[in-house]
Amino acid sequence: MTYTYKTKGTCASAIEIELNDNGIIENARFIGGCNGNTKGISALVKGMKAQDVIERLSGIRCGFKPTSCPDQLATALRKMTEEK
């Protein structure tokens, strides 16, 4: 399943996520944002269970913003798993 999530409150404008039938992240790609950081997040979550990523990244903030790119990835994964 491939999903594109339009982010809210971050420099990245969207996240493209590929999730397999077992709930494992095959690929995650941020559109925009801090290039090195978003590539790093994508590399770290590849091969992880979506639920583990949600638990680890939910609630992370960027400076004074109420969210962050990792938090938005967790939000996108939560929506993906709920729609499944």
C-alpha positions in Angstrom: 0.0 0.0 0.0 1.4 3.4 -1.0 0.1 6.5 0.7 0.9 10.2 0.3 0.2 12.3 3.4 0.1 16.1 3.2 1.9 17.3 6.3 0.7 20.1 8.6 3.0 22.5 10.5 6.4 21.4 9.1 8.9 22.4 6.4 8.2 19.2 4.6 5.0 19.5 2.5 4.3 15.7 2.2 5.4 12.2 3.0 5.2 9.3 0.6 5.0 6.0 2.4 5.1 2.4 1.2 3.7 -0.1 3.8 3.6 -3.9 3.1 0.8 -6.2 4.1 2.6 -7.1 7.3 2.7 -3.5 8.5 6.4 -3.1 7.7 7.6 0.2 6.1 9.2 -0.5 2.7 10.0 3.1 2.0 9.3 6.6 3.3 10.2 9.8 1.4 9.7 13.3 2.6 8.9 16.1 0.1 10.8 19.2 1.2 12.1 19.7 4.8 15.6 19.5 6.0 17.2 17.2 3.4 19.7 15.4 5.6 17.3 14.9 8.5 14.4 13.6 6.5 16.7 11.2 4.5 18.0 10.0 7.9 14.5 9.5 9.3 13.5 7.6 6.1 16.6 5.3 6.3 16.0 4.6 10.0 12.4 3.6 9.7 12.8 1.4 6.6 12.1 -2.2 7.6 10.5 -1.2 10.9 6.9 -2.1 12.0 4.6 0.9 11.5 3.4 0.5 15.1 6.9 0.7 16.5 7.6 3.9 14.5 4.3 5.4 15.7 5.2 4.7 19.4 8.7 6.1 19.0 8.1 9.3 17.0 4.7 10.5 18.2 4.8 13.8 20.0 8.3 14.9 18.9 8.4 18.6 18.5 10.6 20.9 16.3 11.6 23.9 18.3 8.4 25.8 19.4 6.2 24.1 16.8 3.6 21.7 18.1 4.8 19.0 15.7 7.8 17.9 13.6 8.6 15.8 10.5 9.0 12.6 12.7 5.7 13.4 14.4 4.0 13.9 11.1 5.4 10.5 9.9 3.8 8.9 13.0 0.5 10.7 12.2 0.6 9.5 8.6 1.3 5.9 9.7 -1.5 6.0 12.2 -3.9 7.1 9.5 -2.6 4.4 7.1 -3.0 1.6 9.7 -6.5 2.8 10.7 -7.7 2.8 7.0 -6.3 -0.6 6.3 
